[in-house]
């Protein structure tokens, strides 16, 4: 098998440079993809910088992969050569534990991240277990599909897991790479959506994406005005907020759900949670079945990320662009 050509960093926060490696023989349940494009997620940057102390170098980023199947293992029957598919955060799981057997592969304790101990999609080819390689339905622009495999499923998964109803009133905290997708999904789901942002200039855009209301979260009076309003609030930001103010914004039995990784332990008062029977929770990306459901829903409702496109040979420039907080809202690398 020919060597894979990739871009890798050789040390913490290092520059991405050309790198090749021998993937070895294709395993019986693996598939190999020819990479057409790959989204860049903030998790790629966190892994590059070894923020989570999980990174092994040389490090090849990329876990929002879109490509075509070029090789399949002997036991793979659900995919075909030439089929356009995507690969997200996970590339493998054990397939035998309680969680995999019940359809919650994303909760498998042995699940393997596409860029954790493996080489990711900043490459001409990439490999994964076939169950995590999901066909892309007609109606989705392949160049915009990559971010759905991480950002999209991150905000869609809790909608399914917590059985959100079309009559629910939902708040979305943060109008960025995750939040702008959450607004679209929730609006199409039928929910009444309120966008929370510290950037007042995002109000018009948030409403174009599907938000009915907008709250300037820097304004304490605006937060107080929406107390006892929401059935569900999803926080997409990676920052420390006044979490008690958002708990106060929930109705009884409401849920504050975090998919952005706050930098410090949550400062929460128990009594308002107890008296309102409210919950605080979090979740990772979804299972293969939920990813496929998300893609079908996105195709049916015309949901797509807002993207900026760079070619792969500008990967370092694209990573710096993300590091400086400039994208509006997702970056995609494509082959020349």
VEXGUMAR-874332 format. One record per residue: x, y, z of N, C-alpha, C, CB in turn; residue in three letters. Coordinates in pm, whole numbers, padded with zeros to 5 digits, always signed. Atoms other than C-alpha are relative to their C-alpha. Glycine has a CB too. Layout:
BEGIN
XYZXYZXYZXYZALA;...
//
This chain:
BEGIN
+00086-00119+00000+00000+00000+00000+00089+00123+00000-00097+00001+00123UNK;-00079-00122+00011+00134+00344-00097-00004+00079+00131-00050+00087-00116UNK;-00005-00083-00120+00241+00579+00178-00100+00115-00010+00143+00055+00021UNK;+00094-00111-00008-00002+00847+00293+00078+00129+00016-00100-00019+00117UNK;-00061-00132-00004+00098+01208+00234-00087+00092+00086+00019+00058-00143UNK;+00077-00078-00098-00005+01438+00518+00074+00126+00039-00030-00084+00125UNK;-00062-00116-00064+00067+01758+00709+00002-00026+00149-00076+00135-00035UNK;-00014+00034-00142+00200+01708+01061+00084+00103+00073+00063-00139+00015UNK;-00085-00077-00091+00336+01906+01353+00086-00098+00079-00085+00090+00096UNK;-00092+00091-00068+00641+01751+01517+00018+00033+00148+00133+00003-00069UNK;-00007-00033-00142+00611+01931+01851-00116+00091+00035+00137+00067+00036UNK;+00114-00077-00050+00369+02133+02065-00011+00134-00071+00013+00021+00152UNK;+00030-00125+00070+00207+02419+01871+00091+00021-00121+00013+00118+00095UNK;-00094-00010+00109+00447+02341+01589-00065+00029-00134+00078-00125-00010UNK;+00044-00025+00136+00421+02432+01224-00033-00132-00067+00108+00077-00080UNK;+00036+00118+00077+00246+02181+01000+00089-00009-00122-00150+00003-00041UNK;-00094+00021+00109+00493+02036+00753-00034-00130-00073+00145-00003+00052UNK;+00026+00125+00071+00475+01767+00483+00056-00119+00076+00062+00004-00140UNK;-00032+00118-00079+00484+01423+00640-00059-00121-00071-00054+00011+00147UNK;+00056+00120+00059+00442+01074+00503+00015-00117+00097+00067-00032-00134UNK;-00008+00116-00087+00369+00748+00677-00060-00122-00072-00073+00026+00134UNK;+00049+00127+00054+00303+00385+00594-00116-00048+00085+00115-00107-00006UNK;+00115+00042-00082-00050+00288+00708-00006-00150+00023-00128+00045-00066UNK;+00004+00145-00015+00025-00084+00681-00117-00061-00076-00008-00037+00147UNK;+00108+00071+00069-00221-00342+00560-00136+00048+00051+00014-00153+00020UNK;+00136-00040-00036-00588-00247+00555-00065-00113+00080-00084+00034-00127UNK;+00064+00101-00084-00770-00426+00837-00137-00038-00056-00013+00050+00143UNK;+00121+00058+00060-01078-00637+00765-00122+00089+00014-00029-00133+00063UNK;+00118-00084-00021-01327-00384+00907+00030+00148-00024-00052-00019+00142UNK;-00038-00138+00030-01146-00069+00793-00039+00040-00142+00149+00019+00020UNK;+00009-00056+00134-01203+00159+00498+00105+00111-00011-00144+00054-00030UNK;-00092-00111+00026-00966+00405+00338-00071+00101-00088+00132-00049-00068UNK;+00063-00109+00074-01084+00742+00210+00105+00083-00070-00084+00088+00094UNK;-00077-00105+00065-00932+00971-00048-00060+00132+00044-00001-00016-00157UNK;+00051-00123-00061-00966+01307+00127-00021+00107-00107+00098+00051+00110UNK;+00032-00111+00090-01141+01577-00076+00008+00134+00075-00142-00018-00060UNK;-00003-00122-00081-01177+01831+00204-00003-00040+00147-00119+00095-00034UNK;+00000+00027-00144-01144+01859+00581-00023+00131+00074+00134-00066+00045UNK;+00023-00117-00083-01293+02110+00820+00105+00012+00109-00139-00007+00062UNK;-00088-00023-00116-01083+02268+01093-00089+00040+00117+00109+00111-00030UNK;+00075-00024-00123-01235+02257+01440+00095+00054+00105-00071-00131+00049UNK;-00086-00050-00107-01107+02431+01751+00068-00114+00073-00081+00085+00097UNK;-00064+00116-00062-01035+02082+01883+00131-00035-00068-00094-00120-00003UNK;-00128+00023+00069-00766+02049+01615+00108+00090+00059-00015+00026-00152UNK;-00095-00094-00058-00602+02358+01760+00037-00041+00143-00058+00143-00001UNK;-00027+00045-00136-00637+02227+02116+00093-00121+00000-00131-00036+00072UNK;-00088+00116+00010-00476+01901+02011+00139+00040-00048-00060-00105-00095UNK;-00130-00048+00046-00198+02080+01822+00081+00056+00116-00018+00107-00110UNK;-00066-00062-00114-00119+02272+02140+00010-00093+00122-00074+00126+00040UNK;+00000+00100-00108-00160+01958+02357-00067+00053+00127+00143-00042+00032UNK;+00071-00055-00115-00407+02141+02582-00058-00109+00089-00111+00092-00047UNK;+00067+00107-00075-00569+01812+02686+00098-00112+00037-00116-00057-00082UNK;-00105+00098-00031-00239+01621+02723-00032-00138-00059+00019-00011+00152UNK;+00033+00123+00071-00358+01362+02472+00082-00018-00127-00147-00001-00036UNK;-00059-00003+00134-00146+01451+02171+00129-00079-00008+00025+00142-00042UNK;-00124+00069+00032+00119+01229+02022+00056+00061-00129-00024-00154-00017UNK;-00065-00063+00116+00369+01376+01778+00088-00102-00072+00085+00122+00045UNK;+00058-00098+00089+00410+01382+01486-00154-00006+00004+00051-00021-00144UNK;+00145-00012-00013+00049+01504+01496-00060+00048-00131-00036+00096+00114UNK;+00074-00036+00122-00176+01508+01188-00142+00037+00041+00001-00118-00105UNK;+00137-00039-00038-00494+01711+01258-00102-00048-00103-00009+00152+00016UNK;+00105+00020+00098-00828+01678+01086-00100-00108+00036+00060-00032-00129UNK;+00104+00098-00034-01151+01513+01206-00137+00044-00051-00005-00020+00151UNK;+00124-00035+00069-01412+01671+00979+00021-00030-00149-00041+00152+00024UNK;-00052+00046+00129-01321+01467+00673-00114-00032-00096+00090-00122+00018UNK;+00089+00041+00109-01509+01438+00345+00087-00058-00111-00087+00121-00053UNK;-00077+00061+00108-01386+01205+00075-00076-00114-00064+00133-00050+00052UNK;+00060+00115+00066-01453+00900-00137+00072-00127+00044+00005+00015-00153UNK;-00055+00128-00041-01400+00537-00044+00089-00055-00111-00113-00101+00035UNK;-00094+00054+00099-01093+00399-00219+00038-00145+00028+00125+00084-00005UNK;-00031+00139-00033-01044+00068-00035-00087-00043+00117+00151-00017+00034UNK;+00083+00053-00107-01256-00154+00188+00057-00134+00047-00147-00016-00045UNK;-00045+00126-00056-01164-00438+00421-00091-00115-00037+00012+00010+00149UNK;+00072+00120+00042-01281-00794+00366-00137-00015+00065+00083-00121+00030UNK;+00127+00016-00071-01562-00768+00621-00094+00119-00016+00026-00023+00147UNK;+00083-00121+00017-01703-00433+00506-00100-00024-00112+00089+00125-00032UNK;+00105+00023+00098-02036-00470+00329-00095+00118-00017-00080-00121+00039UNK;+00096-00110+00002-02213-00139+00395+00048+00122-00079-00031+00043+00141UNK;-00055-00110+00077-01989+00089+00186+00054-00052-00132+00110+00074+00079UNK;-00044+00038+00134-01886+00090-00179+00117+00088-00044-00116+00010-00099UNK;-00109-00077+00060-01574+00198-00364-00060+00117-00079+00090-00090-00092UNK;+00047-00118+00071-01625+00552-00495-00111+00077+00071-00048-00039-00133UNK;+00108-00065-00073-01897+00640-00242+00053+00121+00076-00069-00098+00097UNK;-00042-00118-00076-01876+00991-00095-00050-00012+00143-00053+00132-00065UNK;+00027+00025-00142-01860+00974+00283+00068+00107+00085+00048-00142+00041UNK;-00066-00089-00095-01755+01165+00593+00045-00075+00123-00092+00114+00039UNK;-00057+00056-00122-01559+01093+00909+00016+00113+00100+00137-00072-00027UNK;-00006-00104-00102-01583+01287+01234+00100-00029+00110-00135+00018+00060UNK;-00093+00004-00113-01427+01290+01581+00049-00142+00028-00065+00057+00124UNK;-00039+00137-00029-01427+00912+01630+00026-00077-00128-00108-00070+00083UNK;-00035+00085+00113-01263+00663+01395-00019-00148+00032+00143+00025-00042UNK;+00017+00140-00037-01324+00342+01590-00060-00008+00139+00135-00077-00007UNK;+00044+00034-00135-01493+00190+01893-00003-00152+00010-00141+00063+00034UNK;-00026+00143-00021-01487-00158+02044-00103-00091-00066+00004-00030+00146UNK;+00110+00073+00063-01822-00273+01895-00053-00117+00085+00045-00053-00134UNK;+00046+00111-00081-01874-00513+02186-00049+00036+00139+00108-00097+00013UNK;+00041-00039-00135-01940-00314+02504-00149+00032+00005+00083+00122+00048UNK;+00141-00035-00018-02280-00221+02648-00040+00119-00085-00029+00030+00148UNK;+00036-00125+00069-02266+00121+02487-00001-00018-00150+00098+00111+00039UNK;+00001+00027+00144-02168+00008+02139-00118-00088-00038+00132-00067-00044UNK;+00107+00093+00033-02420-00276+02148-00138+00064+00011+00007-00122+00090UNK;+00129-00068-00014-02698-00037+02250-00010+00123-00091-00023+00042+00145UNK;+00007-00110+00096-02615+00216+01978+00064+00129+00047-00140+00026-00035UNK;-00066-00120-00053-02423+00465+02194+00151-00013-00016-00038+00023+00148UNK;-00143+00021+00026-02085+00406+02029+00086+00115+00049+00022-00021-00148UNK;-00075-00118-00042-01980+00760+02118+00031+00002+00149-00078+00124-00036UNK;-00027+00010-00144-01983+00662+02488+00092-00116+00034-00131-00015+00076UNK;-00089+00113-00021-01755+00361+02441+00130+00047+00067+00031-00072-00134UNK;-00121-00042-00070-01463+00383+02685+00126-00028-00081+00009-00071+00135UNK;-00114+00030+00085-01235+00240+02417-00009+00067-00137+00012-00150-00017UNK;+00013-00070+00128-01349+00470+02137+00129+00073-00034-00119+00098+00002UNK;-00125-00060+00046-01058+00604+01931-00031+00128-00078+00081-00099-00087UNK;+00015-00125+00073-01050+00968+01829+00078-00003-00131+00046+00117+00086UNK;-00065-00002+00131-00961+01026+01465+00138+00064+00007-00086+00074-00101UNK;-00129-00068-00013-00675+01252+01580+00065-00026+00136-00016+00149-00022UNK;-00058+00035-00130-00600+01089+01917+00068-00136-00014-00110-00003+00113UNK;-00074+00124+00022-00327+00830+01873-00012-00053-00140-00047-00103+00096UNK;+00015+00035+00141-00410+00821+01503+00036+00122-00083-00145-00050-00032UNK;-00025-00110+00091-00325+01032+01201-00131+00040-00068+00108-00037-00106UNK;+00128-00050+00047-00614+01254+01089-00006+00035-00147-00037+00118+00077UNK;+00040-00026+00137-00752+01405+00774+00071+00111-00073-00140+00028-00003UNK;-00083-00095+00074-00494+01673+00689+00096-00084-00085+00078+00099+00096UNK;-00076+00100+00073-00375+01422+00432-00071-00032-00131+00018-00128+00084UNK;+00066+00041+00124-00445+01272+00094-00093-00119+00022+00103-00033-00107UNK;+00085+00114-00033-00596+00960+00255-00006-00015+00152+00053-00130-00066UNK;+00016+00026-00143-00722+00851+00595-00079-00129+00016-00073+00120+00072UNK;+00068+00126-00025-00850+00529+00750-00085+00006+00126+00101-00113+00013UNK;+00087+00009-00117-01126+00439+00995-00079-00129-00006-00095+00121+00010UNK;+00094+00111-00003-01355+00159+01107-00124+00038-00080-00037-00039+00147UNK;+00109-00034+00093-01641+00138+00859-00124+00055+00069-00038-00122-00080UNK;+00122-00046-00067-01912+00201+01122+00000+00150+00024-00017-00072+00131UNK;-00010-00143-00024-01783+00555+01177+00012+00081-00128+00119+00028+00089UNK;-00007-00067+00130-01768+00636+00806-00142+00007-00056+00098-00077-00100UNK;+00142-00019+00025-02105+00783+00712-00023+00057-00139-00062+00094+00106UNK;+00031-00054+00133-02245+00830+00359-00063+00139+00009-00094-00095-00074UNK;+00054-00136+00006-02326+01189+00267-00119+00001-00095+00109+00103-00045UNK;+00120+00006+00086-02683+01219+00134+00000+00107-00108-00124+00013+00085UNK;+00022-00101+00103-02784+01401-00180-00062+00123+00065-00093-00056-00114UNK;+00056-00124-00053-02867+01763-00114+00094+00072+00094-00127-00028+00071UNK;-00101-00066-00084-02560+01839+00101+00121+00031-00086+00039-00089+00122UNK;-00119-00043+00073-02278+02038-00057+00121-00068+00064+00014+00156+00002UNK;-00114+00070-00061-01969+01816-00006+00103+00093+00062+00067-00086-00103UNK;-00101-00091-00053-01749+02121+00051-00044+00062+00132+00029+00109-00102UNK;+00051-00052-00128-01972+02226+00343-00034-00112+00098-00123+00086-00024UNK;+00043+00112-00084-02033+01878+00483+00093-00026+00118-00009-00125-00084UNK;-00096+00034-00104-01713+01843+00688-00037+00050+00139+00133+00053-00036UNK;+00031-00050-00134-01810+02073+00978-00123-00062+00064-00018+00147-00006UNK;+00115+00068-00059-02136+01883+01022+00043-00122+00081-00098-00041-00109UNK;-00043+00124-00065-01934+01578+01132+00059+00024+00139+00102-00070-00086UNK;-00039-00029-00137-01815+01756+01446-00089+00110+00057+00149+00041+00007UNK;+00083-00109-00050-01979+02095+01497-00148-00030-00011+00031+00127-00075UNK;+00142+00027+00021-02311+01983+01353-00054-00105+00096-00023-00044-00141UNK;+00049+00107-00086-02345+01659+01546+00012+00038+00147+00076-00130-00027UNK;-00014-00042-00139-02225+01825+01868-00125+00071+00049+00122+00091+00017UNK;+00121-00072-00042-02533+02050+01873-00127-00078-00030-00006+00136-00068UNK;+00118+00079+00034-02773+01800+01713-00023-00113+00100+00013-00057-00141UNK;+00012+00115-00088-02699+01511+01949-00087+00027+00123+00137-00043+00045UNK;+00087-00022-00117-02856+01671+02261-00147+00020-00036+00048+00118+00077UNK;+00140-00013+00041-03171+01750+02063-00068-00135-00002-00009+00065-00139UNK;+00053+00136+00005-03218+01377+02014+00004-00064+00139+00079-00086-00100UNK;-00018+00066-00129-03082+01260+02351-00100+00047+00104+00141+00024+00051UNK;+00090-00054-00102-03310+01488+02553-00140+00025-00054+00057+00129+00056UNK;+00136+00002+00055-03613+01455+02326-00061+00140-00003-00089-00093+00082UNK;+00055-00134+00013-03654+01824+02253-00126-00002-00087+00104+00096-00061UNK;+00129-00003+00070-04005+01906+02135-00012+00129-00081-00117-00012+00100UNK;+00016-00121+00082-04111+02151+01864-00061+00117+00075-00085-00031-00119UNK;+00060-00108-00080-04298+02347+02130+00095+00058+00103-00123-00051+00069UNK;-00094-00047-00101-03988+02396+02345+00056+00137-00035+00114-00100+00017UNK;-00069-00128+00013-03838+02738+02400+00146-00021+00039-00067+00112+00088UNK;-00141+00038-00015-03463+02708+02359+00089+00122-00016+00039-00109-00103UNK;-00102-00104+00013-03173+02945+02419+00130-00058-00051+00022+00070+00135UNK;-00131+00039+00052-02845+02922+02229+00100+00106+00044-00002-00014-00157UNK;-00099-00093-00054-02549+03081+02408+00125-00007-00089+00035-00034+00148UNK;-00117-00008+00087-02277+03192+02168-00036-00021-00146+00104-00101+00043UNK;+00034+00010+00143-02321+03260+01797+00132-00010-00077-00086+00124-00050UNK;-00127+00026+00067-02005+03104+01657-00008-00127-00081+00115-00007+00100UNK;-00007+00121+00081-01894+02782+01494-00104-00104+00035+00133-00059+00011UNK;+00105+00092-00044-02133+02571+01702-00136+00068+00003+00033-00056+00137UNK;+00127-00067-00023-02401+02826+01783-00076+00030-00127+00022+00126+00074UNK;+00073-00034+00122-02480+02928+01426-00064-00125-00062+00094+00067-00102UNK;+00064+00125+00045-02551+02561+01346-00115-00038+00093+00103-00114-00005UNK;+00105+00031-00096-02753+02511+01666-00127+00078-00031+00046+00029+00142UNK;+00118-00082+00033-02985+02798+01570-00074-00060-00119+00041+00146-00030UNK;+00064+00056+00119-03048+02645+01228-00072-00131+00030+00104-00023-00110UNK;+00062+00129-00032-03116+02295+01361-00124+00018+00086+00100-00091+00071UNK;+00112-00018-00092-03342+02413+01642-00118+00068-00067+00043+00080+00121UNK;+00107-00067+00073-03540+02644+01416-00072-00100-00091+00055+00117-00083UNK;+00061+00100+00087-03597+02362+01166-00074-00106+00080+00107-00066-00087UNK;+00065+00096-00089-03692+02133+01459-00138+00051+00043+00088-00027+00123UNK;+00127-00061-00037-03976+02376+01530+00004+00079+00128-00102-00105+00012UNK;-00010-00069-00128-03845+02533+01851-00002+00152-00018+00129-00042+00073UNK;-00015-00146-00007-03873+02899+01945+00139+00027+00057-00114+00067+00088UNK;-00142-00011-00030-03508+03001+01951+00037+00142+00040+00084-00044-00121UNK;-00056-00129-00043-03341+03283+02143+00151-00010-00004-00050+00039+00143UNK;-00147-00003+00008-02979+03370+02063+00054+00091+00108+00046+00048-00140UNK;-00071-00079-00100-02752+03493+02344+00140+00028-00054+00006-00074+00139UNK;-00134-00033+00047-02439+03679+02241+00048+00128+00066+00003+00014-00152UNK;-00060-00124-00049-02198+03940+02376+00022+00099-00114+00133-00029+00071UNK;-00021-00085+00118-02178+04081+02021-00134+00046-00053+00080-00076-00112UNK;+00130-00052+00043-02478+04303+01956-00014+00004-00151-00021+00138+00057UNK;+00007-00007+00145-02384+04321+01588-00039-00133-00064+00132+00046-00055UNK;+00041+00129+00056-02476+03954+01548-00151-00022+00003+00067-00112+00076UNK;+00144+00020-00013-02846+04010+01613-00067-00027-00134-00064+00122+00065UNK;+00066+00018+00130-02951+04047+01250+00035-00135-00061+00041+00113-00097UNK;-00043+00128+00057-02747+03746+01142-00065-00116+00075+00153-00012+00005UNK;+00063+00107-00078-02881+03532+01428-00146-00019-00041+00009+00032+00150UNK;+00141+00011+00041-03236+03611+01321-00013-00053-00142-00069+00137+00011UNK;+00000+00058+00134-03154+03533+00959+00020-00151+00005+00108+00064-00087UNK;-00026+00143-00016-03029+03193+01076-00119-00075+00059+00122-00022+00088UNK;+00119+00065-00053-03360+03126+01252-00037+00036+00142+00017-00143-00008UNK;+00037-00042-00136-03357+03290+01595-00120+00094-00004+00120+00069+00071UNK;+00115-00090-00012-03683+03455+01697+00035+00121+00085-00120-00073+00061UNK;-00037-00106-00093-03528+03661+01978+00151+00006+00015-00067-00022+00137UNK;-00144-00020-00022-03187+03800+02065+00018+00067+00136+00064+00087-00114UNK;-00033-00057-00130-03039+03875+02409+00147+00037+00002-00034-00099+00116UNK;-00139-00044-00021-02725+04081+02463+00043-00048+00138+00014+00157-00013UNK;-00032+00063-00128-02568+03867+02733+00096+00082+00086+00058-00135-00023UNK;-00079-00091-00084-02343+04152+02852-00090+00090+00084+00092+00086-00087UNK;+00095-00089-00068-02656+04333+02975-00072-00077+00111-00102+00059-00102UNK;+00066+00072-00110-02761+04209+03324-00151+00016+00000+00056+00046+00133UNK;+00145-00022+00004-03105+04364+03279-00066-00088-00105-00032+00148-00029UNK;+00055+00086+00106-03156+04170+02955-00007-00145+00047+00085+00010-00127UNK;+00003+00135-00054-03065+03843+03131-00111-00014+00104+00135-00035+00062UNK;+00105+00006-00103-03297+03923+03420-00139-00003-00064+00011+00119+00096UNK;+00130-00008+00066-03580+03995+03176-00047-00134-00056+00006+00102-00113UNK;+00040+00130+00055-03575+03635+03046+00001-00110+00107+00091-00039-00116UNK;+00008+00101-00105-03583+03460+03383-00128-00082-00014+00006+00066+00139UNK;+00115+00091+00004-03816+03157+03396-00062-00009-00140-00106+00046+00100UNK;+00048-00003+00139-03841+03145+03016+00023-00129-00076+00067+00111-00072UNK;-00044+00103+00095-03660+02846+02865-00016-00143+00053+00144+00024-00038UNK;+00002+00143-00030-03711+02472+02856+00140-00060-00011-00096-00073-00094UNK;-00132+00056+00028-03356+02416+02735+00090+00115-00043-00008-00112-00112UNK;-00102-00096+00043-03044+02629+02704+00125-00080-00034+00030+00108+00110UNK;-00123+00066+00041-02742+02505+02509+00111+00104-00008-00018-00074-00136UNK;-00114-00091+00001-02410+02676+02574+00107-00056-00093+00057+00021+00144UNK;-00100+00043+00098-02163+02656+02286+00134+00069+00020-00050+00025-00140UNK;-00120-00082-00018-01895+02884+02431+00103-00071+00087-00036+00135+00062UNK;-00109+00053-00081-01557+02794+02577+00050+00110+00093+00116-00055-00089UNK;-00032-00112-00089-01564+03060+02845-00076-00018+00130-00034+00136-00066UNK;+00069+00001-00128-01665+03109+03206-00108+00107-00001+00100+00022+00118UNK;+00114-00091+00002-02010+03266+03232-00065+00004+00138-00102-00042-00108UNK;+00081-00004-00122-02254+03362+03505-00104-00111-00014-00067+00142+00022UNK;+00087+00115+00023-02404+03014+03503-00129+00010+00082+00073-00129+00035UNK;+00122-00012-00081-02650+03099+03780-00105+00087-00069+00034+00058+00138UNK;+00096-00082+00075-02806+03364+03557-00071-00085-00105+00072+00120-00067UNK;+00064+00086+00101-02870+03100+03290-00090-00105+00066+00107-00070-00086UNK;+00091+00089-00074-03014+02858+03547-00128+00075+00035+00068-00053+00130UNK;+00119-00081-00032-03248+03141+03652-00088+00020-00122+00042+00135+00057UNK;+00077-00018+00123-03353+03175+03286-00081-00124-00037+00092+00035-00114UNK;+00073+00123+00028-03481+02815+03288-00135-00003+00071+00082-00121+00039UNK;+00126+00032-00066-03838+02720+03361+00020-00123+00089-00113-00025-00105UNK;-00010+00125-00076-03903+02442+03616+00017-00119-00094-00125-00019+00088UNK;-00038+00119+00077-03762+02112+03485+00086+00034-00121-00124-00075-00044UNK;-00084-00038+00112-03547+02309+03242+00141-00056+00014+00006+00150-00011UNK;-00134+00058+00004-03198+02200+03142+00098+00099-00062+00000-00133-00081UNK;-00115-00073+00055-02871+02392+03094+00099-00103-00049+00065+00097+00106UNK;-00083+00104+00061-02661+02187+02855+00122+00064-00063-00080-00082-00105UNK;-00125-00059+00048-02296+02260+02781+00067-00092-00101+00095+00028+00116UNK;-00081+00071+00099-02120+02153+02463+00130+00074-00026-00079-00017-00131UNK;-00127-00071-00003-01855+02425+02478+00072-00034+00129-00021+00154-00013UNK;-00078+00042-00116-01573+02344+02717+00042+00123+00080+00125-00083-00044UNK;-00036-00111-00088-01566+02604+02994+00137-00025+00062-00107+00019+00110UNK;-00140+00014-00041-01216+02672+03120+00017-00035+00147+00073+00126-00029UNK;-00011+00024-00144-01287+02642+03495-00121-00076+00051+00015+00133+00076UNK;+00117+00065-00058-01519+02445+03726-00120+00094+00004+00031-00049+00141UNK;+00122-00081+00003-01879+02563+03711-00034+00051+00140-00117-00081-00057UNK;+00043-00062-00125-01988+02804+03982-00153+00002-00001+00059+00146+00016UNK;+00145+00016+00003-02346+02696+04051-00057-00009+00142-00040-00124-00080UNK;+00072+00009-00126-02585+02749+04341-00099-00117-00008-00074+00133+00033UNK;+00085+00119+00004-02767+02426+04428-00147+00032+00020+00046-00099+00104UNK;+00140-00020-00039-03086+02573+04574-00091+00031-00119-00010+00111+00101UNK;+00087-00023+00115-03227+02715+04245-00020-00124-00086+00056+00112-00085UNK;+00016+00125+00073-03158+02381+04078-00100-00091+00071+00136-00072-00015UNK;+00085+00088-00079-03327+02192+04359-00146+00045-00006+00048-00004+00144UNK;+00137-00049-00009-03636+02414+04387-00072-00007-00134-00001+00142+00052UNK;+00062+00005+00132-03695+02419+04012+00012-00135-00068+00059+00104-00088UNK;-00025+00133+00058-03599+02054+03955+00069+00017-00137-00134-00080-00016UNK;-00072-00031+00122-03356+02188+03695+00126-00087-00010+00038+00150-00004UNK;-00114+00088+00024-03060+02004+03542+00111+00075-00072-00043-00122-00080UNK;-00116-00046+00076-02711+02080+03417+00069-00124-00056+00099+00086+00091UNK;-00053+00119+00065-02556+01840+03169+00096+00039-00111-00114-00088-00055UNK;-00092-00020+00112-02311+01796+02885-00003-00125-00087+00146+00032+00049UNK;-00003+00117+00089-02252+01562+02591+00110+00015-00102-00136-00020-00070UNK;-00099-00002+00108-01995+01465+02329-00072-00005-00135+00099-00119+00013UNK;+00062+00022+00131-02056+01406+01958-00091-00122+00007+00108-00018-00110UNK;+00099+00107-00002-02319+01150+01860+00050-00131-00056-00119+00042-00074UNK;-00028+00132+00054-02328+00788+01756-00008+00003-00153-00099-00103+00056UNK;+00014+00005+00146-02301+00681+01391-00145+00014-00048+00057-00130-00052UNK;+00140-00011+00041-02680+00643+01373-00050+00143+00013-00088-00094+00086UNK;+00044-00139-00017-02736+00994+01510+00067+00092-00100+00030+00047+00143UNK;-00067-00079+00104-02477+01137+01271-00076-00013-00132+00147-00046-00018UNK;+00074+00021+00124-02665+00980+00979-00135+00071+00005-00021-00150-00026UNK;+00127-00070-00016-02994+01116+01116+00019+00150-00016-00062-00031+00137UNK;-00031-00143+00011-02838+01462+01149+00023+00041-00145+00123+00034+00083UNK;-00026-00032+00140-02715+01454+00789-00129+00000-00082+00100-00099-00060UNK;+00128+00004+00071-03059+01351+00659-00084+00124+00034-00077-00128+00036UNK;+00078-00117-00042-03222+01629+00863+00056+00127-00065+00002+00015+00155UNK;-00062-00117+00063-02971+01884+00732-00033+00007-00148+00153-00003+00020UNK;+00032+00003+00143-03034+01774+00374-00145+00041-00024+00026-00139-00058UNK;+00142-00029+00017-03412+01794+00416-00032+00148+00022-00083-00084+00095UNK;+00034-00136-00039-03401+02143+00567+00101+00104-00051-00009+00009+00151UNK;-00096-00094+00057-03111+02299+00377+00092+00063+00102-00072+00107-00072UNK;-00086-00053-00106-02894+02339+00688+00145-00022-00040-00030-00069+00137UNK;-00142+00008+00036-02528+02415+00622+00079+00100+00082+00020+00026-00151UNK;-00085-00096-00071-02239+02579+00804+00040+00115-00092+00126-00070+00055UNK;-00063-00110+00072-02106+02918+00700+00150-00026+00003-00037+00141+00065UNK;-00138+00045+00007-01755+02842+00580+00089+00097-00077+00006-00136-00064UNK;-00106-00065+00078-01432+02995+00458+00096-00110-00042+00073+00113+00083UNK;-00074+00111+00058-01218+02776+00232+00145+00039-00029-00068-00048-00129UNK;-00142-00012+00029-00839+02739+00216+00043-00130-00069+00084+00027+00130UNK;-00057+00123+00053-00635+02492+00015+00095-00060+00104+00074+00028-00134UNK;-00078+00071-00102-00439+02231+00208+00140+00059+00018+00011-00147-00036UNK;-00136-00054-00016-00104+02394+00135+00002+00132+00076+00064+00020-00136UNK;+00010-00119-00085-00230+02695+00336-00049-00038+00140-00096+00104-00064UNK;+00052+00049-00128-00305+02483+00643+00051+00081+00118+00038-00145+00018UNK;-00052-00079-00111-00075+02684+00870-00068+00136+00008+00151+00019-00015UNK;+00070-00128+00003-00235+03009+00759-00142-00015+00056-00004+00056-00143UNK;+00136+00025-00047-00579+02859+00825-00003-00022+00151-00060-00121-00073UNK;-00005+00023-00145-00480+02741+01173+00025+00130+00076+00109-00102+00034UNK;-00024-00130-00063-00346+03087+01260-00125+00086-00005+00117+00072-00068UNK;+00126-00074+00017-00669+03238+01129-00099-00042+00109-00061-00025-00141UNK;+00087+00050-00106-00862+03015+01369+00052+00042+00137-00011-00154-00008UNK;-00059-00037-00129-00621+03083+01657-00031+00144+00038+00151-00022-00003UNK;+00027-00142-00024-00688+03455+01618-00148+00034+00000+00070+00083-00105UNK;+00144-00020-00013-01066+03406+01626-00065+00071-00117-00028+00076+00121UNK;+00050-00075+00114-01127+03535+01275-00110-00069-00081+00111+00030-00090UNK;+00099+00064+00089-01347+03269+01106-00143+00040+00032+00012-00151+00008UNK;+00144-00022-00016-01714+03338+01050-00072-00094-00096-00039+00151-00027UNK;-00020+00050-00135-01782+03062+01125+00086-00128+00002-00134-00027+00066UNK;-00079+00123+00005-01605+02742+01011+00100+00009-00116-00091-00124-00016UNK;-00101+00006+00103-01289+02677+00806+00000-00140-00061+00140+00037+00057UNK;-00012+00128+00070-01261+02404+00543+00125+00006-00087-00127-00031-00086UNK;-00114+00017+00092-00940+02288+00375-00044-00089-00115+00124-00061+00074UNK;+00033+00085+00114-00974+02146+00026+00128-00034-00078-00104+00070-00093UNK;-00112+00038+00085-00739+01964-00206+00011+00097-00118-00016-00146-00049UNK;-00021-00091+00113-00584+02175-00481-00065-00059-00124+00152+00023-00025UNK;
//
